[in-house]
Structures are given as C-alpha cells and as structure tokens.
Amino acid sequence: MFTIYRQKRIAAFLAVLLIVACVGCGRAAVPSATPSPEQIVIVSETTAPTAATTPLPPPQLRYIFLFIGDGMGYAQVQAAEDALAAAGRESLCFTNFPIAGSAHTANVDGEVTDSAAAATAIATGKKTVNGYLGLDESQNRLIDLSETLRDTGKKIGILTTVSLDHATPAGFYAHVDSRRSYAMIADDLFASGFDFFAGGGFHDTPDAAQRAAENGYALIHSFEEAPAGGGSLILSSSLIFGDYGVLPAIDGGAREDWLKKATELAIARLTDPTGFFMMVEGGRIDYFCHYNDAGSFIAELLDFDEAVQSALAFYEQHPSETLIVVTADHETGLVSFTEGDRAALLRQTISCDLCDDTLVAACVSAQTPFEEALPLFLSAFGLSDLTAEETAYLETAYAHTLKGDLPGSTANEEYGVYDPITSACAALVAARAGLVFGSGAHSALDVPVYAIGPGSEFFAGTYENTALHDAFLQATAAYPVP
Ligand SMILES: [Zn+2]
C-alpha cells in the first residue's frame, strides 16, 4: 500500500521545505498535507536563487515520537475537541497534523484486540493473540521497532502513565506469552539496553533498584532526582495509583503535567546526533473508559495532548529531522454522542476512584445527611441547576451509599462500578454532555492516526495496525541519517 506514495513523498518533501521556512511560526504554521500551488511557487521563489550555491539539506529522520493513547478512538478525540470548543479553549494540538490515517485493530484471529496484541502489532508489524507480547501466535519471537532502531544507534525511550511493565509499554521491549507475567516482563526491560523508561512502578519487582543498578540504570522516583548528564535512567514514579500507574490526571496535585514533564526529560536526555525513538503512552484513557468515567478520561486525554505539545515544540526546532505520530491501540467504551453540553466534561474535578476513597468514605463514616452531602458531590463533579428528577436520582443513589444495601453486582447494574452516588454523579456528567458509553469493554472500532514531519506521508490512508510498524521503517529508509 505504501509503494504508491512516491509522488506524495515529493509533495511532503516540499512541505518539509515549507516547514523549514516557517520555523518559529508556531502552531499556526502547521502546513496542510498538500501544499497549494501558491505555496509551492513561494518555496521555489524563495529558495531557487540560492539553491545553486547553498541547497537545503534533504530531511534526515533523526527523532521519532510515537504517541499511543490507550483506548483513544475517534469518539474520545471528538469528545475532547467538542468540550474544548464548547469551553472556548484551543483544540488538541495533534488533530491539526497534516497527515491523517486510520488503523484497523483486530487481533490475528479477527477478535477485538487487547493492549498486548495491539502493541505487538504496532511494534513488530505482526498480529498476534490477545495477551502475547512480542511473540507471534506460534510463540516465535518477533523483533520490535524499538529494538531495530536501537541497533541502528538511536537512543530509545519508553514512557507511560501506567506501570512500566504494563501491556502497551511492554509491547515495545518484552517477549512473553502472558501480559500478566510481570516478573518476566521486568527481566526483558532490564535486558533491553534501552536508554530511558518512565512510568508508574512495577507490579512484581521488589528488587527493582538492585536490578536497575546491575543493568546500568539509575532508578529514580521523582523528576527532582534526575541525575545531571547522560546515562540510562528509569523513572519509577512514587505517585502510585492503587497498585499501579501514576495518579489520575484529573486529581491534579503532584500528578499535574507528569507525562509532559517525563516527555521533556526524555527529550533532554536522548537528543543526540544519531537521534532517538520514543513511545509515549497516555495509558489511563482506557481505564476510565472501561469504568465509564467521562470527565476523567477527558482529563487523561488533555494530559496526553500536553505531552504531544512538548514533542511539537521540539519538532518546531528540528522540523526536517522529527517525525511525530499519534495513534491509539484500540477504542474503549464504545463511545457515541447525542446532543448535550460537552463542556460539562471539563467541569468535573475528581476521579470516581478518588471520590469513592475520600468524599464517599467521609460521608459514610459521618452518615452525612443528603442535604449536606449533595453540594459537596455537585461541586466535585461540576454539576449545578439539577432538575427535580436528577435530584431524586442522586438522592436514591446516596441512600444506597449510606446504607450499603446493594450487593456489588446489583449496584454495578443499577449505577456503575463505583459506589452508587459516585457512579450516579459520573452518569449525570456524561448525560449532560451527551456522551453515551455503549460498553465497559474494548470495541472493534478503527482508531485515528495523525502524523507530521519527514516520513509522515507513509501514515496516510486506511490500513491494518501492523502497517504502522512498516511505515516507521519506510520513513527511516526514505530519510536516512548518514
Ligand atoms: Zn483496556
């Protein structure tokens, strides 16, 4: 499918020239995919007189960013875009990228994929069964894109907001037949020879500090501890959520801008003449879509976009050397829309998890009456001007919360996976926003691909997710670094 893109490559080369001419112009300068005739004429006029003496060097693809929003289908992106527009805020940075593609995500058996099979497809160019990492369906070891690029001398970074040994990051360094084999996944991480890891801890590696030291890594738990100079680094965040991953973006505090800071730390440490490849995952968009917490998944997506903005700022400094690709491994929650005030998604200020752990726990322990509790929940979820029907809905849910009289399965069926009052507030936010969850699982929907920079032309079109791997290799071959 990509062999037909030679002509497009020429167009893209002209686009790159345009970008070179536009360095410093900021986000407004992001070029359209196909330069207009006028634009091309301008390029010729401005570059032709000096071309004989000082020709612009051809693009060399040094720096490669792959951003994966876990569970970020088209609807998740639209929800965020609609909410930002409704609130009068600037759109996501990556939806302005000049190249758009669309990837089909089914696993090797044509089933709905999990994150392990999807990461393996993107990283190796081969579909596999759910749960496998870096192995085909017959358990043959596959070569990851990150390993191939490591062997060409590029520095490699793997960043995620979930745990370091979670399926998506592990898909870029591990070769095991179960995504739950956390100890074996950690073995592969320490043996990878990659230069930078950042994420929310390990599941099953109590001796991580010792293992890191034995394998030449400095292991740190916060940005402040980052050692000066070079050297391989593992940032295993201490801002742990439950048993894995960094805290939810919506809950703010020390978690604020974590993925953006991690991306900027990786850029600072990995930038060198042979270049880098980094995979950056917004890992918790998926989690909150599973649990139908709309406000929280939007916050994760905006947090992910901030990390992409850091890559875009780097791109603007190195436009003829930097490729940024933003995509997803699958859609989660079968999200669709009806009419509504999408800005309601931005007014929620607490994750359902934190609400259960703090507000609900305090109200239950004090047996706070509904009239006193209601304003606290409304404020946390950004809700106001309730109808009588909405108030009655929350009052019934809260009565169940105080009494604890619904068995788990009934509460799940009637309200959702969280405590009844928490689930009811989240459901009200989604209803007011006109956002509908069709399930709490992954779906078979295609996912979007956005690309900018030299080689981005290989990401245009509609294809299987395995083609993403091939496109990265075609891009590096088309714009080699001498
Ligand atoms: Zn998932």
Residues whose N, C-alpha, C, O or C-beta is under 5 A from the ligand:
A	BS01	ZN	D286
